[in-house]
Amino acid sequence: MFVPGKRIAVGLTFFMIALFVLFFDSCRRDAEIIPAVAPDDVTFKIPPGFPAPVYNFENNPVTVDGFKLGRRLFYEGRLASDNSISCGFCHQQVNAFANSGHQFSHGVGGLFGTRNAPPVFNLAWNYTFMWDGGINHIENQPLGPIANPVEMNESLANVIAKLNADLSYKDQFKAAFGDDSVTTQRLCRALAQFMGIMISAESKYDQYMRGDAAFTTQESNGLALFRTKCASCHTEPLFSDRSYHNNGLPVDPTINDRGRMMITNDAADSLKFKTPSLRNCAVTYPYMHDGRFMTLSECLNHYAGGVVISPTLDPLLAAGIPLTTQEKSDLLAFLATLTDQKFLTDTRFREQ
């Protein structure tokens, strides 16, 4: 016998059960995906084989609360004048905190800069920051993009005022620093705690160097080639000499970017840019300071046959870097071993 009311009641019961299961499963999966941060998760550890860091946190010890505050600030749009641009807007984890597919950094009002947004990792080993080294301390690094008119275009006074108006931020500053005073120094130190813990040292290359993984023949050949032809500037294990070089790129007349010379005002520094780390390079495209190359193959082709001679060209590139087709293939195979999947998926660094 058909009983409409009973059928409806049964249907509603199954519907409510289904909703509960979906809700519970969602909560369970979220808990698995984003676990709580523990003190050991934010302990600064020097990876095997790495040199001593430049920034050692003596005056800014990393704590769980400081790290979590820095993470929130990294993804905070209110650091920009229109409240829409955060550090995480141009530095995305899936691309090792670079900005894949975007030649130039972009900011408020849809404005574009003149340089490619570099990846963010292993910053505690940096002497300087930015492509031209215009900032020389990790705690000062956020000040550049915040004030830049084509990035965040905001004043520090306004940033501090906006954060002070949010009671949840005051609570976090108190937890991180002992009282609820929101200051520029504390903002920068919290960001330094977060970014300083963003360490990438778990690639296949790292496992190989520890004896925990084996390279294919092609990867081994690529490593040998790399050490012969590339390592003078891209020095292991950071894969950067942390210095500045003119690598023979033709000048883009629409930008006319003179690199390091814009900071030092020394003609000897014309067209010199900071050597980027090649860690995670397979996912940090586009490449070079102005993002002119979309692929690593284009980069290798430049060094093999596109170097432009100029007065400040690095002497090691005077004849380019001769590479056969097979050698290029071997180098690409090796460069792929520098991708750190653990870093790219580490839940500690996700927006919460």
Secondary structure, 3 states (H helix, E strand, C coil): CCCHHHHHHHHHHHHHHHHHHHHHHHHHHHHHHCCCCCHHHHCCCCCCCCCCCCCCCCCCCCCHHHHHHHHHHHCCHHHCCCCCCCHHHHCEHHHCCECCCCCCCECHHHCECCCCCCCCCCHHHCCCECCCCCECCCCCCCHHHHHCCCCCCCCHHHHHHHHHCCHHHHHHHHHHHCCCCCCHHHHHHHHHHHHHCCCCCCCHHHHHHCCCCCCCHHHHHHHHHHHHHCCCCCCCCCCCCCCEEECCCCCCCCCCCCECHHHHCCHHHCCEEECCCCCCHHHCCCECCCCCECCHHHHHHHHHHCCCCCCCECHHHCCCCCCCHHHHHHHHHHHHCCCCHHHHCCHHHCCC
